Structures are given as C-alpha cells and as structure tokens.
Amino acid sequence: MTKLKVGMIGGGGGFFGKVHQRAISLDATREVVAGALHQDPALSAKFADEWGVKGYTDYKTMIADWKAGTLELDYVTIVTPNFLHAEQALACINAGLPVLCEKPMCYTVAEAEALKKAVKANKKVPFALSHTYTGHPLMMLARELIKQGKIGTIRKIETYYNQGWLATLAEKTGNQQASWRTDPKKSGISGCGGDIGTHALINALWTTGLGLKSVSALLTAIPGRKLDDDFNVFGKLSNGGTLVLLASQIAIGHKNDNGFRIYGETGSLEWFQENAEELHYYDGTTRVTYFQNAPTGEVPDVLKSYGRIPSGHHEDFLEALANLHTTLERKIRAIKGEKNVPPAYDHPGVDEGVLGMKFLKAAVESSKKKGAWIKL
Ligand SMILES: NC(=O)c1ccc[n+]([C@@H]2O[C@H](COP(=O)([O-])OP(=O)(O)OC[C@H]3O[C@@H](n4cnc5c(N)ncnc54)[C@H](O)[C@@H]3O)[C@@H](O)[C@H]2O)c1
C-alpha cells in the first residue's frame, strides 16, 4: 500500500499545522510531502525545509503543479486563519483535490453555501471538516448508542467548551494565535463562538443527529476586545428538545474543558474530553462506563477499526485528529478503486460547516437584539 501524499496550506510556525502533520503520519499510511506553509514566501521555504517537504510560495502554485503532474498529491489540509479557508478550499475542490479543512469552515454563510455547492457538485472529491473531538472513538460510540435508541428520544443537551487563555488581552502582547482570533477581519463575526463554540455545537448535534431551529444568545467581551470571548446560547432542537451551549475563553484555569451531557427519555450519556477514554451511561439506577477500545457487543465493527491499541494504553487528542484523516483516507482509497478499504465513518463535512456558520450568524444577531430568538 502506498502512502497518501498530503499538501498543507498554512501551518508553518503556527500551532495546529504541526499537530496535523503528526496526526497525518501517525498510521504511516499518509505523509505531508508539500506545503504553502506561510504567507511570507521566505518563511514558507524555511518551514518546508525544516519539515522536509517541497515548499511553495503560495497554494495556487502548489495546485497548479499537481494539475500539471509535477507534484503528486492525494489531498490537501488547510490550517490557515478562518478568513482564508473558503477561497483555499474552493480552489482545491474545483481543481479536483480532496480537502480536510480546519473549522470554523469559513468566514460567512455565503462562503459556506458556495463551498457546499462546489462539494456537492464534485462527488468524487471528498471534503472533511476538522471537528477534532468527533474523532474520539467514545464520541463515535455515543453517536452509535443514540442511534440504537439507548437513551430514547432526546430531551435536552448541555454542551460546553471552557478555556481561560483569553482572560487577559493576550492579543496585545504579540500572541500570534490570539491576535488573529480576536480580529474580526480574520476570525469572523464571532471570536469564541467561531473558535470553540462551533466545536461544542457540532459535538452535540453530530452525536445526536439533531438539527437546530433557533437560538437566544448572550455574547460578551472583556474591555478592549473587538469580538466575543464568552458565548452563551440557548437553542431549540429540531425534535423540540433544548440545547444549552456554554463556551468561554475567559474561564480562568480551564484548558480544553469540553464535553456534553445528553438527556433522553430513558437514560443519559456523559462525555468529557479531558478524560476522553470514558463514556458514561446512566439509566437512573445504574451507571455504566464504556472504556475506549474495550470490546462490548454494542460497539460496531466500523468503530473497532478506528482504535489502535488495547484499552488502558492511552489514545487521545492526536489519535482523534488522526481518525478524521483516516476517514478521508478511506474515502480517497475507495474512490481510487483500492481493494479491502475498511468503511469510512460518517464524520463531519460541508453540511456541518454550513450549520456552524448559520449558528454563528444567528447567535450574533440574537445577542445584538438582547437575546431575541433567531431562526437559523
Ligand atoms: N480542530 C481543532 O481542534 C483546532 C485546533 C486549533 C486550531 N484550529 C484551527 O486551525 C486554524 C489555524 O489555527 P492555529 O491556531 O494553528 O493558528 P496559527 O496562527 O498558529 O497558524 C496559522 C498559520 O497559517 C499561516 N498563514 C496565514 N496566512 C497564510 C497564507 N495566506 N498562506 C499560507 N499560510 C498562511 C500562518 O503563517 C500560520 O502558520 C484555524 O482555523 C483554527 O480555528 C483547529
């Protein structure tokens, strides 16, 4: 089996590009071979040299080389600030290159709709959206248990993501990640909501299979900041149930405190990413803990194929991100006609990206109107 060859856009000298590079190479079935890793051509060349990949001064030249047959690529990973995603993803999809794109999917709802149109028109060019937490096998198991009817009709979801790293004006101290995330021109109409609120949303809705009808929101920011850093939303779910979504980047002491509690008519499920290898089920008298990679009759085969090592030897964030690459890899290999490709799990894609962007637009509008209920 030959390794899939991956091109990267962004990531040089930044945070998440290196994380993707590690996740891509984790299974030795994929490798980053090329990249337009930085907006400054000299730095792009420098980082490409450090990574041992073919460097490009811009992503358009990388795509052109692939088109001309002078560069082999199977897909592209986009790890740039949010305002660049749509243009870069559209160029790849329209050229015929599959994409794993970072979240939030883009900058506006209009961009999201345009991307959706392109992805739907190019059925043999898969598009994946990097909601990392959905790659955790136990979040996937929660989704399967809900499909099996384990907790009955869902009445309420509490989903949260709390961080404390923006409790002070970090953007004024040269923090690269803070500076573009708090800049409306680069981040989008919502800061905290776009950055981590969308994770909390997709964790909840992807896992339950429910939609969102309307929201009432309260968004705030510390003095001197242009975008929200605290993002609180009530939502009406498509089945009439209630969503409570809390995301914050001023929650001092909290790192990546995200998870959910899902309450159904016959039971509840609870998952927390800082202890991601356990999923708790409650039926009112007993509590059952599912452990990652521990065999039970309720774990479908497709999920087993996403585990790497026996239960108790820890798998975590990198493996979850790698699982999103695995899903895309399986789709690409199946389209190529390779034999014995395991089935790809149904991870988030362009539809979840559109949902995330509509959610942000409605939440921002609601907050501006003092919490008025806004339809998505
Ligand atoms: N899925 C997750 O769990 C997760 C975690 C962290 C970040 N992210 C997402 O990843 C993306 C990047 O975030 P980050 O924290 O790594 O930011 P970062 O600032 O650390 O990195 C951004 C990178 O993009 C590069 N870049 C900027 N403009 C470019 C251009 N025109 N061409 C090429 N490269 C360019 C920068 O040089 C830098 O390397 C964001 O969309 C963010 O929301 C997702």
The ligand as an SDF file (V2000), in Angstrom:
LIG
                    3D

 44 48  0  0  0  0  0  0  0  0999 V2000
   -9.6740   21.3880   15.0780 N   0  0  0  0  0  0  0  0  0  0  0  0
   -9.0460   21.8640   16.1420 C   0  0  0  0  0  0  0  0  0  0  0  0
   -9.0890   21.2450   17.1940 O   0  0  0  0  0  0  0  0  0  0  0  0
   -8.2580   23.1350   16.0140 C   0  0  0  0  0  0  0  0  0  0  0  0
   -7.2980   23.4850   16.9890 C   0  0  0  0  0  0  0  0  0  0  0  0
   -6.5400   24.6530   16.7830 C   0  0  0  0  0  0  0  0  0  0  0  0
   -6.7430   25.4390   15.6600 C   0  0  0  0  0  0  0  0  0  0  0  0
   -7.7070   25.0830   14.7490 N   0  0  0  0  0  0  0  0  0  0  0  0
   -7.9350   25.8850   13.5310 C   0  0  0  0  0  0  0  0  0  0  0  0
   -6.7530   25.8440   12.7420 O   0  0  0  0  0  0  0  0  0  0  0  0
   -6.5880   27.0700   12.0270 C   0  0  0  0  0  0  0  0  0  0  0  0
   -5.2190   27.6520   12.3560 C   0  0  0  0  0  0  0  0  0  0  0  0
   -5.1560   27.9290   13.7470 O   0  0  0  0  0  0  0  0  0  0  0  0
   -3.7570   27.9990   14.5320 P   0  0  0  0  0  0  0  0  0  0  0  0
   -4.0410   28.0680   15.9680 O   0  0  0  0  0  0  0  0  0  0  0  0
   -2.8470   26.9400   14.0420 O   0  0  0  0  0  0  0  0  0  0  0  0
   -3.2420   29.4280   14.0430 O   0  0  0  0  0  0  0  0  0  0  0  0
   -1.7360   29.8840   13.8580 P   0  0  0  0  0  0  0  0  0  0  0  0
   -1.7380   31.3570   13.8010 O   0  0  0  0  0  0  0  0  0  0  0  0
   -0.8630   29.2110   14.8540 O   0  0  0  0  0  0  0  0  0  0  0  0
   -1.3740   29.2830   12.4370 O   0  0  0  0  0  0  0  0  0  0  0  0
   -1.9080   29.8200   11.2440 C   0  0  0  0  0  0  0  0  0  0  0  0
   -0.9460   29.5000   10.1310 C   0  0  0  0  0  0  0  0  0  0  0  0
   -1.4510   29.9600    8.8870 O   0  0  0  0  0  0  0  0  0  0  0  0
   -0.3610   30.5810    8.1730 C   0  0  0  0  0  0  0  0  0  0  0  0
   -0.8920   31.5010    7.1810 N   0  0  0  0  0  0  0  0  0  0  0  0
   -1.5690   32.6670    7.3870 C   0  0  0  0  0  0  0  0  0  0  0  0
   -1.8870   33.2170    6.1930 N   0  0  0  0  0  0  0  0  0  0  0  0
   -1.4360   32.3670    5.2280 C   0  0  0  0  0  0  0  0  0  0  0  0
   -1.4560   32.3730    3.8100 C   0  0  0  0  0  0  0  0  0  0  0  0
   -2.0300   33.3750    3.1450 N   0  0  0  0  0  0  0  0  0  0  0  0
   -0.9010   31.3140    3.1630 N   0  0  0  0  0  0  0  0  0  0  0  0
   -0.3260   30.3100    3.8380 C   0  0  0  0  0  0  0  0  0  0  0  0
   -0.2600   30.2630    5.1860 N   0  0  0  0  0  0  0  0  0  0  0  0
   -0.8050   31.2730    5.8650 C   0  0  0  0  0  0  0  0  0  0  0  0
    0.4480   31.2310    9.2690 C   0  0  0  0  0  0  0  0  0  0  0  0
    1.7480   31.5120    8.8480 O   0  0  0  0  0  0  0  0  0  0  0  0
    0.4280   30.1330   10.3250 C   0  0  0  0  0  0  0  0  0  0  0  0
    1.3770   29.1600   10.0370 O   0  0  0  0  0  0  0  0  0  0  0  0
   -7.7540   27.9630   12.4570 C   0  0  0  0  0  0  0  0  0  0  0  0
   -8.7970   27.8900   11.5230 O   0  0  0  0  0  0  0  0  0  0  0  0
   -8.2020   27.3490   13.7870 C   0  0  0  0  0  0  0  0  0  0  0  0
   -9.5730   27.5790   14.0630 O   0  0  0  0  0  0  0  0  0  0  0  0
   -8.4390   23.9520   14.9220 C   0  0  0  0  0  0  0  0  0  0  0  0
  1  2  1  0
  2  3  2  0
  2  4  1  0
  4  5  1  0
  4 44  2  0
  5  6  2  0
  6  7  1  0
  7  8  2  0
  8  9  1  0
  8 44  1  0
  9 10  1  0
  9 42  1  0
 10 11  1  0
 11 12  1  0
 11 40  1  0
 12 13  1  0
 13 14  1  0
 14 15  2  0
 14 16  1  0
 14 17  1  0
 17 18  1  0
 18 19  2  0
 18 20  1  0
 18 21  1  0
 21 22  1  0
 22 23  1  0
 23 24  1  0
 23 38  1  0
 24 25  1  0
 25 26  1  0
 25 36  1  0
 26 27  1  0
 26 35  1  0
 27 28  2  0
 28 29  1  0
 29 30  1  0
 29 35  2  0
 30 31  1  0
 30 32  2  0
 32 33  1  0
 33 34  2  0
 34 35  1  0
 36 37  1  0
 36 38  1  0
 38 39  1  0
 40 41  1  0
 40 42  1  0
 42 43  1  0
M  CHG  2   8   1  16  -1
M  END
$$$$
